[in-house]
Amino acid sequence: MGHWALLILSMVIMVYLVYVIIHPEKF
């Protein structure tokens, strides 16, 4: 379970960082 949780967490973090970089005016 830990491996999948870590994988999903890393994917969510990368998507969030990309979203922040693309839409910086919202933060």
C-alpha positions in Angstrom: 0.0 0.0 0.0 2.8 2.4 0.9 4.3 2.1 -2.6 1.1 3.0 -4.3 0.3 5.8 -1.9 3.8 7.3 -2.5 3.4 7.0 -6.2 0.0 8.7 -6.2 1.2 11.4 -3.8 4.2 12.2 -6.1 1.9 12.4 -9.2 -0.5 14.7 -7.3 2.4 17.0 -6.3 3.8 17.1 -9.8 0.4 18.0 -11.3 -0.1 20.7 -8.6 3.3 22.2 -9.3 2.5 22.3 -13.1 -0.9 23.9 -12.4 0.8 26.6 -10.2 3.4 27.3 -12.8 0.8 27.6 -15.6 -1.7 29.7 -13.5 0.4 31.8 -11.1 -2.1 34.6 -11.0 -4.5 32.6 -8.9 -2.0 32.2 -6.0 
